[in-house]
Amino acid sequence: MAGGITFDPAEFEAFKQGAGGPTAAQAAPVGFDPAEFAAFKASQTTADTGRETGALNAGARGLVDGIPVAGPYILGGIDRADAALRSYQGGTSYADELAKAQAYGDDVKAAHPYAHTAGEVAGGVAGTAPMIAAAPAAFGAGAGGLVGRSLISAASGSGLGAADAAVRSDGDLIAARNGAIAGGVLGGAAPAAGAALGAGVRNFYEMIGSRLGPSSGFGPAATRVLAEDAANSGGVAPIRSRMGELGSDAMLLDASPSFQGQAQGLAVRPETRQTVTAPIVTRAGGMTDRLATDIDGAFGPAVSPQAATNTFAAMRRVPNEAIGAAVDGAQAPVSARPVLGMIDDRLQTARGAEETVLRRARDMLAHTDPETGWTTIADNPRILHNVKQEMDRVINYGDPGLGVAPGALARKDSAAQAVRGHLNDLLRDQVPNYGAANDVSAALARRMEAIDQGSQLLRAGQGATPPADLARQLAGMTQGERDAMAIGTRGAIDQAVGTRRNDLLAMQNLLQGEGGWNAANLAQLHGQAPVDRVVGAVNREAAFDQANRRIVEGSQTAQRSQAADRVAPRTTLGDDFGGTVAGAIGGPQGWALAQAGRVAKAGINAVGKSADIARNRELADAVTMTQGDRLDALLAALEARGAVQQRAAALGNTAARGGQAALLSQSDRARPYLPAAFPALPAFSR
């Protein structure tokens, strides 16, 4: 009997012949091994159960049995369910079938111990890993130092080991104690072992992935530093987006603070200073031209507001001459009596500047002879037209001599405006050709006024125009008046753009100040897309200017020094502190040995220094690259490297959790190696 299985030597010989083995005569001198035959039969079927005992079945049962605490219950449930089914189908005893199922478990484990063990380990990992993932802090897999996590893991491993051992030993206290000890030891080592395994998997994957990925065009050392900067920048996608915003003159150093810090460090290194600063200085010199190009592209070529005003004034002379000819050539008189009636009516309530203007207009339209007291009312169209023009002048510009401030009579409902309008209506109705010529002249005058309004539209402070007010104003304007106002705003922008850095700041304030009112007002006149282009251009130049300040002009000294230390090449000989100590302890011989070591180290450092300088030169070339094929290749390589690092990190984390789960779940495997009895403890000796 071997493992509960009978065998027959004749059967073994027959099998060997049927399987293509030696004949009985050939085998006779050799004989046969009963254990060999028993093992073979166990690997195929058992006499008692008739079930296959292949390695796959052994691994499957081990997988279930290896689950901590719950595994034995699950496996027992499977055996009982199998026994119940076979008892029902075959009409046999449930107890006999259960005994066969349990014997089968022993047989398959004995036939394929390695497969069963592998399954147990896999089951332990599969059962423990989800618990670690669900509550990492409880198993020492969360945040914190290694010592603290190891203590937590030891405690949880001890509890898990004790519970698992108790289940597998039917509550035996010795087994539970040994399980707790084994679990605590393995749990204490699990965080460190998991971290080591995870780091190994991560580094191996990164090493393979970096060699299979696209070329960056730079050496491995420079690529590694640039990849770190890209990761600190949030990845390649934000870098591409930022450089797209800044346009073709943007350099990699403009993409993020990390790359700009790298450039700051390189700018103070003698081997890379010129490479970094020269292109930044050259770019700074083109600020005005770039801004002018963007402004012209957005708003069209610059037009001088004064030149446009002069043009409209020259054009206005033609209709004004026609007005003069109309009033001078009028055949019928135009009585001012209706206007005088309006003036007398308004004078009853008018006060201040308004009263002054109305009385002046009345005196010009009606003359009373002091001797006779006779009043003569003007009926000459030229006189009425001259009075209207005088009122226009005072209403629009004021008259200090009369005590009328500019704008004091600008209200549309003022008495002066009403009288002036009545005069105009009389002349339009009764003087041929007056109305048509007056309309042309007034339209040109409104365009001249719109230019002036546009020039003042972007004012700051209390003079700023709310966008809603401008919208109402534009609603009452013709397209020609809107175009004239746009000329005025275009002139204000031209005045803000100069050749000095302060002009850039002024332009920023002009566009983005007053809570965004100016940009919103410009969009109403010129369209949103042109305004966005100019705002983007100003922001771009501000970013370029900031890079110039930080990198070239030496601001933020602390950051520059820190970044420079990061890329500083290693020294060669260094100090001789070690030689001094060695000489003091070992005498001349000790000093000589220290010097020999120092020279050897200097040789190594000399080679390393050369490599560091070469790396720095590549970094200087990289951070000052503008958009193009080389930068695209670099970013593609960094993006691929970042993806590899993410996958490597994920695999490393999985391996770390898996390694930790493997140790935490194997206390039952280590338990048999612990003492079988407690030390002298009264509580258990009774």
C-alpha positions as CSV (number, residue, x, y, z in Angstrom):
1,M,0.0,0.0,0.0
2,A,1.4,3.4,-1.0
3,G,-0.6,6.5,-0.1
4,G,-3.7,4.2,0.3
5,I,-3.3,2.9,-3.3
6,T,-2.8,-0.8,-4.2
7,F,-0.7,-1.8,-7.1
8,D,0.1,-5.1,-8.9
9,P,3.7,-5.8,-10.3
10,A,2.2,-7.5,-13.3
11,E,0.0,-4.5,-13.9
12,F,3.0,-2.2,-13.8
13,E,4.9,-4.4,-16.3
14,A,1.8,-4.4,-18.6
15,F,1.6,-0.7,-18.4
16,K,5.3,-0.2,-19.3
17,Q,4.9,-2.4,-22.3
18,G,1.7,-0.7,-23.4
19,A,3.3,2.7,-23.0
20,G,6.1,1.8,-25.3
21,G,8.4,0.9,-22.4
22,P,10.6,-2.2,-22.1
23,T,9.2,-5.7,-22.5
24,A,8.8,-7.9,-19.5
25,A,12.0,-9.8,-20.5
26,Q,13.9,-6.5,-20.8
27,A,12.5,-5.2,-17.5
28,A,13.2,-8.3,-15.5
29,P,16.9,-7.5,-14.9
30,V,16.0,-4.0,-14.0
31,G,13.0,-4.7,-11.9
32,F,10.4,-2.0,-11.0
33,D,10.0,0.5,-8.2
34,P,6.6,0.2,-6.4
35,A,6.8,3.8,-5.3
36,E,7.3,4.9,-8.9
37,F,4.2,3.0,-9.9
38,A,2.2,4.3,-7.0
39,A,3.2,7.9,-7.7
40,F,2.2,7.5,-11.4
41,K,-1.2,6.1,-10.5
42,A,-1.7,8.9,-8.0
43,S,-1.0,11.4,-10.7
44,Q,-3.7,10.0,-12.9
45,T,-6.5,8.5,-10.9
46,T,-7.0,6.8,-7.5
47,A,-8.5,3.4,-6.9
48,D,-10.8,4.8,-4.3
49,T,-12.1,7.9,-5.9
50,G,-11.6,7.5,-9.6
51,R,-10.7,11.2,-9.9
52,E,-7.9,12.8,-11.8
53,T,-5.0,14.0,-9.6
54,G,-3.2,16.2,-12.1
55,A,-1.1,19.2,-11.3
56,L,-3.8,21.6,-12.3
57,N,-6.2,20.1,-9.7
58,A,-3.5,20.3,-7.1
59,G,-2.9,24.0,-7.9
60,A,-6.6,24.8,-7.8
61,R,-7.1,23.1,-4.4
62,G,-4.0,24.9,-3.1
63,L,-5.3,28.2,-4.4
64,V,-8.5,27.9,-2.4
65,D,-6.9,26.4,0.7
66,G,-4.2,29.2,0.7
67,I,-6.8,31.9,1.4
68,P,-6.1,33.1,5.0
69,V,-8.7,32.1,7.5
70,A,-11.5,31.5,5.0
71,G,-9.6,29.0,2.8
72,P,-10.2,25.9,4.8
73,Y,-13.9,26.7,5.2
74,I,-14.3,27.3,1.5
75,L,-12.4,24.1,0.6
76,G,-14.3,22.0,3.1
77,G,-17.6,23.4,1.7
78,I,-16.5,22.4,-1.8
79,D,-15.7,18.9,-0.6
80,R,-19.0,18.5,1.1
81,A,-20.9,19.9,-1.9
82,D,-19.1,17.4,-4.1
83,A,-19.8,14.5,-1.7
84,A,-23.5,15.4,-1.6
85,L,-23.8,15.6,-5.4
86,R,-22.0,12.2,-5.9
87,S,-24.1,10.6,-3.1
88,Y,-27.3,11.8,-4.8
89,Q,-26.2,10.7,-8.3
90,G,-24.8,7.3,-7.3
91,G,-27.1,6.4,-4.5
92,T,-24.1,6.0,-2.2
93,S,-23.5,7.0,1.4
94,Y,-22.8,10.7,1.9
95,A,-20.2,9.8,4.6
96,D,-18.3,7.5,2.2
97,E,-18.3,10.1,-0.5
98,L,-17.1,12.8,1.9
99,A,-14.3,10.4,3.1
100,K,-13.3,9.9,-0.6
101,A,-13.3,13.6,-1.3
102,Q,-11.1,14.2,1.7
103,A,-8.8,11.3,0.7
104,Y,-8.7,12.8,-2.8
105,G,-7.4,16.0,-1.3
106,D,-4.6,14.3,0.5
107,D,-3.7,12.3,-2.6
108,V,-3.6,15.2,-5.0
109,K,-1.5,17.2,-2.5
110,A,1.0,14.3,-2.1
111,A,1.1,13.7,-5.9
112,H,1.9,17.3,-6.8
113,P,3.3,19.1,-3.8
114,Y,4.9,21.9,-5.8
115,A,1.8,22.7,-7.7
116,H,-0.2,22.6,-4.5
117,T,2.3,24.9,-2.7
118,A,2.3,27.3,-5.6
119,G,-1.5,27.4,-5.5
120,E,-1.4,28.0,-1.7
121,V,0.9,31.0,-2.1
122,A,-1.2,32.4,-4.9
123,G,-4.3,31.9,-2.8
124,G,-2.7,33.7,0.1
125,V,-1.8,36.7,-2.1
126,A,-5.3,36.7,-3.7
127,G,-6.9,36.6,-0.3
128,T,-4.7,39.2,1.4
129,A,-4.1,41.7,-1.4
130,P,-7.8,43.0,-1.5
131,M,-7.7,43.5,2.3
132,I,-4.5,45.6,1.9
133,A,-6.0,47.6,-0.9
134,A,-9.2,48.2,1.1
135,A,-7.4,49.3,4.3
136,P,-3.8,50.0,3.4
137,A,-3.2,51.9,6.7
138,A,-4.2,48.9,8.8
139,F,-1.6,46.7,7.1
140,G,1.3,49.2,7.0
141,A,0.8,50.0,3.4
142,G,-0.3,53.6,3.8
143,A,1.7,56.8,4.3
144,G,4.4,57.2,6.9
145,G,7.9,56.0,7.7
146,L,9.1,52.5,7.2
147,V,9.5,51.8,11.0
148,G,6.0,52.9,11.8
149,R,4.5,50.9,8.9
150,S,6.5,47.9,9.8
151,L,5.1,47.9,13.4
152,I,1.6,48.3,12.1
153,S,2.1,45.5,9.6
154,A,3.6,43.3,12.3
155,A,0.5,43.8,14.4
156,S,-1.9,43.0,11.6
157,G,0.2,40.1,10.4
158,S,0.2,38.7,13.9
159,G,-3.5,38.9,14.2
160,L,-4.0,37.4,10.8
161,G,-1.5,34.6,11.5
162,A,-3.2,33.7,14.8
163,A,-6.6,33.6,13.3
164,D,-5.5,31.5,10.3
165,A,-3.6,29.0,12.5
166,A,-6.5,28.7,14.8
167,V,-8.8,27.8,11.9
168,R,-6.4,25.3,10.5
169,S,-5.7,23.6,13.8
170,D,-9.2,23.5,15.2
171,G,-8.5,26.1,17.8
172,D,-5.2,24.7,19.1
173,L,-3.6,27.4,21.3
174,I,0.0,26.4,20.5
175,A,-0.7,26.6,16.8
176,A,-2.4,29.9,17.2
177,R,0.6,31.2,19.2
178,N,3.0,30.1,16.6
179,G,0.8,31.6,13.9
180,A,0.8,34.9,15.7
181,I,4.6,34.9,16.1
182,A,5.2,33.8,12.5
183,G,2.6,36.4,11.2
184,G,4.2,39.1,13.3
185,V,7.7,38.4,12.0
186,L,6.6,38.1,8.4
187,G,4.3,41.2,8.8
188,G,7.2,43.2,10.2
189,A,9.3,42.4,7.2
190,A,6.5,42.8,4.7
191,P,6.7,46.6,4.1
192,A,10.4,46.6,3.5
193,A,10.2,43.5,1.3
194,G,7.3,44.8,-0.7
195,A,9.0,48.2,-1.2
196,A,12.2,46.4,-2.4
197,L,10.3,44.2,-4.8
198,G,8.2,47.2,-6.1
199,A,11.3,49.3,-6.6
200,G,13.0,46.4,-8.4
201,V,10.0,45.9,-10.8
202,R,9.7,49.6,-11.3
203,N,13.3,50.2,-12.1
204,F,13.5,47.2,-14.4
205,Y,10.5,48.3,-16.4
206,E,11.8,51.8,-16.6
207,M,15.2,50.6,-17.8
208,I,13.6,48.4,-20.6
209,G,11.0,51.1,-21.5
210,S,13.6,53.9,-21.8
211,R,15.6,51.9,-24.2
212,L,12.6,50.9,-26.4
213,G,11.1,54.4,-26.5
214,P,11.7,57.2,-29.1
215,S,15.0,59.1,-29.0
216,S,14.9,62.5,-27.3
217,G,17.9,63.8,-29.2
218,F,19.8,64.2,-26.0
219,G,22.0,62.0,-23.8
220,P,20.5,59.8,-21.0
221,A,21.6,62.2,-18.2
222,A,20.1,65.3,-19.8
223,T,16.9,63.4,-20.7
224,R,16.5,62.1,-17.2
225,V,16.7,65.7,-15.8
226,L,14.3,67.0,-18.5
227,A,11.9,64.2,-17.7
228,E,11.9,65.2,-14.0
229,D,11.1,68.8,-15.0
230,A,8.3,67.6,-17.4
231,A,6.8,65.5,-14.5
232,N,7.0,68.5,-12.2
233,S,5.2,70.5,-14.9
234,G,2.2,68.1,-14.9
235,G,3.3,66.2,-18.0
236,V,3.9,67.0,-21.6
237,A,0.3,68.0,-22.4
238,P,0.4,71.2,-20.3
239,I,3.8,72.0,-21.7
240,R,2.5,71.8,-25.3
241,S,-0.6,73.8,-24.4
242,R,1.5,76.6,-22.7
243,M,3.9,76.8,-25.6
244,G,1.0,76.9,-28.0
245,E,-0.4,79.9,-26.1
246,L,2.9,81.8,-26.2
247,G,3.5,81.2,-29.9
248,S,6.5,80.4,-32.1
249,D,9.0,82.6,-30.1
250,A,8.3,80.6,-26.9
251,M,11.1,78.5,-25.5
252,L,10.9,75.4,-23.4
253,L,11.9,77.5,-20.3
254,D,8.6,79.4,-20.7
255,A,6.5,76.3,-20.4
256,S,6.6,75.9,-16.6
257,P,8.3,77.1,-13.4
258,S,10.3,73.9,-13.3
259,F,12.0,74.5,-16.7
260,Q,12.5,78.1,-15.9
261,G,14.2,77.2,-12.6
262,Q,16.4,74.9,-14.6
263,A,17.3,77.8,-16.9
264,Q,18.1,79.9,-13.9
265,G,20.6,77.4,-12.6
266,L,22.2,77.0,-15.9
267,A,22.4,80.8,-16.4
268,V,25.0,81.1,-13.5
269,R,27.2,78.2,-14.7
270,P,30.1,79.5,-16.8
271,E,29.9,76.7,-19.3
272,T,26.2,77.4,-20.1
273,R,25.6,81.1,-19.2
274,Q,25.9,82.4,-22.8
275,T,23.9,79.6,-24.3
276,V,21.0,80.4,-22.0
277,T,21.0,84.2,-21.8
278,A,21.9,85.1,-25.4
279,P,18.6,84.0,-27.0
280,I,16.6,85.5,-24.2
281,V,18.2,88.9,-24.6
282,T,17.7,88.7,-28.3
283,R,14.1,87.9,-27.9
284,A,13.5,90.7,-25.4
285,G,14.8,93.2,-28.0
286,G,12.0,92.2,-30.4
287,M,9.2,92.9,-28.0
288,T,7.9,96.1,-29.6
289,D,8.0,94.7,-33.2
290,R,6.1,91.6,-32.1
291,L,3.5,93.6,-30.3
292,A,3.1,95.9,-33.3
293,T,2.7,93.0,-35.6
294,D,-0.1,91.5,-33.5
295,I,-1.9,94.8,-33.0
296,D,-1.8,95.5,-36.7
297,G,-3.0,92.0,-37.5
298,A,-5.8,92.3,-35.0
299,F,-7.0,95.9,-35.5
300,G,-5.6,96.8,-38.9
301,P,-2.9,99.3,-39.7
302,A,-2.6,102.3,-37.4
303,V,-4.6,105.4,-38.2
304,S,-3.7,108.7,-36.5
305,P,-6.9,110.0,-34.7
306,Q,-5.7,113.6,-35.4
307,A,-5.2,112.8,-39.1
308,A,-8.6,111.3,-39.3
309,T,-10.2,114.3,-37.5
310,N,-8.4,116.6,-40.0
311,T,-9.7,114.6,-42.9
312,F,-13.3,114.8,-41.7
313,A,-12.9,118.5,-41.0
314,A,-11.7,119.0,-44.6
315,M,-14.6,117.0,-45.9
316,R,-17.0,119.0,-43.8
317,R,-16.0,122.2,-45.5
318,V,-18.0,121.2,-48.6
319,P,-21.4,120.9,-46.9
320,N,-20.7,123.9,-44.7
321,E,-20.1,126.0,-47.8
322,A,-23.4,124.7,-49.2
323,I,-25.1,125.7,-45.9
324,G,-23.7,129.2,-46.3
325,A,-24.8,129.4,-49.9
326,A,-28.3,128.2,-48.9
327,V,-28.9,130.8,-46.2
328,D,-27.3,133.6,-48.2
329,G,-29.3,132.8,-51.3
330,A,-32.6,132.3,-49.5
331,Q,-35.4,134.4,-51.1
332,A,-37.9,134.4,-48.3
333,P,-37.4,135.7,-44.7
334,V,-37.5,133.3,-41.8
335,S,-39.0,134.9,-38.7
336,A,-37.4,134.2,-35.3
337,R,-40.6,134.9,-33.5
338,P,-41.4,131.3,-32.6
339,V,-37.9,130.8,-31.2
340,L,-38.2,134.0,-29.1
341,G,-41.5,132.6,-27.7
342,M,-39.7,129.4,-26.7
343,I,-36.8,131.4,-25.1
344,D,-39.2,133.6,-23.1
345,D,-41.0,130.5,-21.9
346,R,-37.8,128.7,-20.8
347,L,-36.3,131.8,-19.2
348,Q,-39.0,131.6,-16.5
349,T,-37.3,128.6,-15.0
350,A,-33.7,128.7,-16.4
351,R,-30.9,129.6,-14.0
352,G,-27.1,129.8,-14.2
353,A,-25.3,129.0,-17.4
354,E,-28.5,128.0,-19.1
355,E,-30.1,131.4,-18.4
356,T,-27.0,133.2,-19.6
357,V,-27.0,131.3,-23.0
358,L,-30.7,131.8,-23.5
359,R,-30.5,135.6,-22.9
360,R,-27.5,135.9,-25.2
361,A,-29.5,134.1,-27.9
362,R,-32.5,136.3,-27.4
363,D,-30.4,139.4,-27.7
364,M,-29.0,138.2,-31.0
365,L,-32.4,137.4,-32.4
366,A,-34.3,140.5,-31.2
367,H,-33.0,144.1,-31.0
368,T,-34.9,146.9,-29.0
369,D,-34.2,150.5,-29.9
370,P,-33.5,152.4,-26.6
371,E,-34.9,155.6,-28.0
372,T,-38.1,154.4,-29.5
373,G,-38.5,151.1,-27.5
374,W,-39.3,149.4,-30.8
375,T,-38.2,145.8,-31.0
376,T,-36.9,144.4,-34.3
377,I,-37.1,140.6,-34.6
378,A,-34.6,139.0,-36.9
379,D,-35.9,137.3,-40.1
380,N,-32.7,136.9,-42.0
381,P,-31.8,133.2,-42.4
382,R,-28.1,134.1,-42.1
383,I,-28.7,135.6,-38.7
384,L,-30.6,132.6,-37.5
385,H,-27.9,130.3,-38.8
386,N,-25.2,132.3,-37.0
387,V,-27.1,132.2,-33.7
388,K,-27.5,128.4,-34.1
389,Q,-23.7,128.0,-34.7
390,E,-22.9,130.2,-31.7
391,M,-25.2,128.1,-29.5
392,D,-23.5,124.9,-30.9
393,R,-20.1,126.3,-29.9
394,V,-21.1,127.1,-26.3
395,I,-23.1,123.9,-25.8
396,N,-20.2,121.7,-27.1
397,Y,-17.2,123.5,-25.7
398,G,-18.4,126.0,-23.1
399,D,-17.4,129.7,-22.9
400,P,-15.4,130.8,-19.9
401,G,-16.2,134.4,-20.7
402,L,-19.9,133.7,-20.2
403,G,-19.2,131.5,-17.2
404,V,-20.3,128.4,-19.0
405,A,-18.1,125.4,-18.3
406,P,-17.5,122.7,-21.0
407,G,-20.3,120.1,-20.9
408,A,-22.5,122.2,-18.6
409,L,-25.3,122.3,-21.3
410,A,-24.7,118.8,-22.8
411,R,-27.9,117.3,-21.5
412,K,-30.3,116.4,-24.4
413,D,-33.2,117.9,-22.5
414,S,-31.6,121.2,-21.6
415,A,-33.3,124.4,-22.6
416,A,-30.3,125.5,-24.7
417,Q,-30.5,122.3,-26.6
418,A,-34.2,122.7,-27.2
419,V,-33.8,126.3,-28.5
420,R,-30.9,125.3,-30.7
421,G,-33.0,122.4,-32.2
422,H,-36.0,124.8,-32.8
423,L,-33.7,127.1,-34.8
424,N,-32.4,124.2,-36.8
425,D,-35.9,123.0,-37.6
426,L,-37.0,126.5,-38.8
427,L,-34.0,126.7,-41.2
428,R,-34.5,123.2,-42.5
429,D,-38.2,123.8,-43.1
430,Q,-37.9,127.3,-44.7
431,V,-34.5,127.4,-46.4
432,P,-34.1,125.3,-49.5
433,N,-31.1,122.8,-49.6
434,Y,-30.3,123.7,-46.0
435,G,-31.4,120.4,-44.5
436,A,-29.5,118.1,-46.9
437,A,-26.2,120.1,-46.5
438,N,-26.8,120.3,-42.7
439,D,-27.3,116.5,-42.5
440,V,-24.0,115.8,-44.3
441,S,-22.1,118.3,-42.1
442,A,-23.7,117.0,-38.9
443,A,-22.8,113.4,-39.8
444,L,-19.1,114.4,-40.3
445,A,-19.2,116.3,-37.1
446,R,-20.5,113.3,-35.2
447,R,-17.7,111.2,-36.7
448,M,-15.2,113.8,-35.4
449,E,-16.8,113.6,-32.1
450,A,-16.7,109.8,-32.1
451,I,-13.0,109.8,-32.7
452,D,-12.5,112.0,-29.6
453,Q,-14.8,109.7,-27.6
454,G,-12.8,106.6,-28.8
455,S,-9.6,108.3,-27.7
456,Q,-11.0,108.7,-24.2
457,L,-12.8,105.4,-24.1
458,L,-9.9,103.5,-22.4
459,R,-9.4,105.9,-19.6
460,A,-8.9,104.6,-16.1
461,G,-10.4,105.7,-12.8
462,Q,-13.8,107.5,-12.6
463,G,-13.6,108.4,-16.3
464,A,-13.8,104.7,-17.3
465,T,-16.9,103.7,-19.4
466,P,-18.9,100.7,-18.3
467,P,-19.5,98.3,-21.1
468,A,-23.3,98.6,-20.7
469,D,-23.1,102.4,-21.2
470,L,-21.0,101.9,-24.4
471,A,-23.5,99.4,-25.7
472,R,-26.3,101.9,-25.3
473,Q,-24.2,104.6,-27.0
474,L,-23.3,102.4,-29.9
475,A,-26.9,101.4,-30.4
476,G,-27.7,105.0,-31.4
477,M,-24.7,105.4,-33.8
478,T,-24.3,104.8,-37.5
479,Q,-21.7,102.4,-38.7
480,G,-19.6,105.3,-39.8
481,E,-19.6,106.7,-36.3
482,R,-18.7,103.4,-34.8
483,D,-15.8,103.1,-37.2
484,A,-14.7,106.6,-36.2
485,M,-14.8,105.6,-32.5
486,A,-12.7,102.6,-33.4
487,I,-10.1,104.8,-34.9
488,G,-9.9,106.7,-31.6
489,T,-9.4,103.6,-29.6
490,R,-6.8,102.4,-32.0
491,G,-4.9,105.6,-31.4
492,A,-5.1,105.1,-27.7
493,I,-3.6,101.6,-28.1
494,D,-0.8,102.9,-30.3
495,Q,0.1,105.5,-27.7
496,A,0.4,102.8,-25.0
497,V,2.8,100.6,-27.1
498,G,6.3,101.9,-26.9
499,T,9.9,100.6,-26.7
500,R,10.3,100.4,-22.9
501,R,9.2,97.7,-20.5
502,N,7.0,100.2,-18.6
503,D,5.0,100.5,-21.8
504,L,4.3,96.8,-21.7
505,L,2.9,97.3,-18.1
506,A,0.9,100.2,-19.3
507,M,-0.5,98.1,-22.1
508,Q,-1.5,95.4,-19.6
509,N,-3.2,97.9,-17.5
510,L,-4.9,99.5,-20.5
511,L,-6.4,96.2,-21.7
512,Q,-7.0,94.4,-18.4
513,G,-7.6,97.2,-16.0
514,E,-10.9,98.5,-14.6
515,G,-12.2,95.1,-14.0
516,G,-11.9,94.1,-17.6
517,W,-14.1,97.0,-18.9
518,N,-11.6,98.2,-21.4
519,A,-11.2,94.8,-23.0
520,A,-15.0,94.4,-23.1
521,N,-15.4,97.8,-24.7
522,L,-12.7,97.1,-27.3
523,A,-14.5,93.9,-28.2
524,Q,-17.7,95.8,-28.8
525,L,-15.9,98.0,-31.3
526,H,-13.4,95.7,-32.9
527,G,-14.7,92.2,-32.2
528,Q,-13.8,89.6,-29.6
529,A,-11.2,87.7,-31.7
530,P,-9.0,90.7,-32.4
531,V,-9.1,91.7,-28.7
532,D,-8.3,88.1,-27.6
533,R,-5.3,88.2,-30.0
534,V,-3.9,91.4,-28.6
535,V,-4.6,90.3,-25.0
536,G,-2.8,87.1,-25.7
537,A,0.1,89.0,-27.3
538,V,0.5,91.2,-24.2
539,N,0.4,88.2,-21.9
540,R,3.0,86.5,-24.0
541,E,5.3,89.4,-23.9
542,A,4.8,89.7,-20.2
543,A,5.8,86.0,-19.8
544,F,8.9,86.6,-22.0
545,D,9.8,89.7,-19.9
546,Q,9.4,87.7,-16.7
547,A,11.8,85.1,-18.0
548,N,14.2,87.9,-18.9
549,R,14.0,89.4,-15.4
550,R,14.4,86.1,-13.6
551,I,17.1,84.4,-15.7
552,V,19.1,87.2,-17.3
553,E,18.9,90.0,-14.8
554,G,19.6,87.9,-11.7
555,S,16.4,88.3,-9.6
556,Q,15.3,85.5,-7.2
557,T,18.9,84.7,-6.1
558,A,17.9,81.9,-3.8
559,Q,16.2,80.0,-6.5
560,R,19.1,80.5,-8.9
561,S,21.6,79.2,-6.4
562,Q,19.5,76.2,-5.5
563,A,19.0,75.4,-9.2
564,A,22.7,75.9,-9.9
565,D,23.7,73.5,-7.1
566,R,21.4,70.9,-8.7
567,V,23.4,70.9,-11.9
568,A,26.9,71.8,-10.6
569,P,29.6,69.5,-12.0
570,R,31.4,67.4,-9.4
571,T,34.8,68.6,-8.2
572,T,38.1,66.7,-8.8
573,L,40.5,66.6,-5.8
574,G,38.3,68.3,-3.3
575,D,39.6,69.1,0.2
576,D,42.2,67.0,2.0
577,F,40.4,66.5,5.3
578,G,40.5,62.8,5.0
579,G,44.3,62.8,4.4
580,T,44.8,65.0,7.4
581,V,42.9,62.6,9.6
582,A,44.6,59.5,8.1
583,G,48.0,61.1,8.7
584,A,47.1,61.9,12.3
585,I,46.0,58.3,12.9
586,G,48.3,56.2,10.6
587,G,51.3,58.5,10.2
588,P,53.1,58.9,6.9
589,Q,51.9,55.6,5.6
590,G,48.3,56.4,6.4
591,W,48.6,59.8,4.8
592,A,50.2,58.3,1.7
593,L,47.3,55.7,1.4
594,A,44.8,58.5,1.8
595,Q,46.5,60.6,-1.0
596,A,46.5,57.6,-3.3
597,G,42.8,57.2,-2.7
598,R,42.3,60.9,-3.2
599,V,44.1,60.8,-6.6
600,A,42.0,57.8,-7.7
601,K,38.8,59.6,-6.7
602,A,40.1,62.7,-8.5
603,G,40.4,60.6,-11.7
604,I,36.9,59.3,-11.3
605,N,35.6,62.8,-10.6
606,A,37.4,64.3,-13.6
607,V,35.6,61.9,-15.9
608,G,32.3,62.6,-14.1
609,K,32.9,66.4,-14.3
610,S,33.3,66.2,-18.0
611,A,30.1,64.2,-18.2
612,D,28.3,66.8,-16.0
613,I,29.4,69.7,-18.1
614,A,28.3,67.9,-21.3
615,R,24.9,67.2,-19.6
616,N,24.6,70.9,-18.7
617,R,25.3,72.1,-22.2
618,E,22.6,69.7,-23.5
619,L,20.2,71.1,-20.9
620,A,21.0,74.7,-21.9
621,D,20.3,73.8,-25.5
622,A,17.1,72.1,-24.6
623,V,15.5,74.8,-22.4
624,T,16.1,77.5,-25.0
625,M,14.7,75.5,-27.9
626,T,11.7,77.1,-29.7
627,Q,8.9,75.2,-31.4
628,G,10.0,72.9,-34.2
629,D,10.9,69.4,-35.1
630,R,13.6,69.1,-32.5
631,L,11.3,70.2,-29.7
632,D,8.6,67.9,-31.0
633,A,10.9,65.0,-30.9
634,L,12.1,65.9,-27.3
635,L,8.5,66.2,-26.0
636,A,7.4,63.0,-27.7
637,A,10.3,61.2,-26.0
638,L,9.5,62.8,-22.6
639,E,5.8,61.9,-23.1
640,A,6.7,58.3,-23.9
641,R,9.1,58.2,-20.9
642,G,6.4,59.6,-18.6
643,A,3.9,56.9,-19.8
644,V,6.6,54.3,-19.1
645,Q,7.2,55.7,-15.7
646,Q,3.5,55.7,-14.9
647,R,3.1,52.1,-16.0
648,A,6.3,51.2,-14.1
649,A,4.9,52.9,-11.0
650,A,1.7,51.0,-11.3
651,L,3.5,47.7,-11.7
652,G,5.8,48.6,-8.9
653,N,2.9,49.4,-6.6
654,T,1.2,46.2,-7.6
655,A,4.4,44.2,-7.0
656,A,4.9,45.9,-3.6
657,R,1.3,45.1,-2.5
658,G,1.7,41.6,-3.9
659,G,5.0,41.0,-2.1
660,Q,3.6,42.4,1.1
661,A,0.5,40.2,0.7
662,A,2.6,37.2,0.1
663,L,4.5,37.6,3.3
664,L,1.5,38.4,5.4
665,S,-0.4,35.4,4.2
666,Q,2.4,32.8,4.7
667,S,2.4,32.5,8.5
668,D,0.9,29.0,8.2
669,R,3.8,27.9,6.1
670,A,6.3,29.2,8.7
671,R,4.4,28.0,11.7
672,P,5.7,24.4,11.7
673,Y,9.3,25.7,12.2
674,L,8.4,27.3,15.6
675,P,8.6,25.4,18.9
676,A,5.8,23.0,19.5
677,A,5.3,23.9,23.1
678,F,5.2,27.1,25.1
679,P,8.0,28.0,27.5
680,A,7.1,27.5,31.1
681,L,3.9,29.5,31.3
682,P,1.6,28.6,34.2
683,A,-1.5,29.7,32.4
684,F,-1.0,26.9,29.8
685,S,0.7,24.2,31.8
686,R,-2.4,23.3,33.8
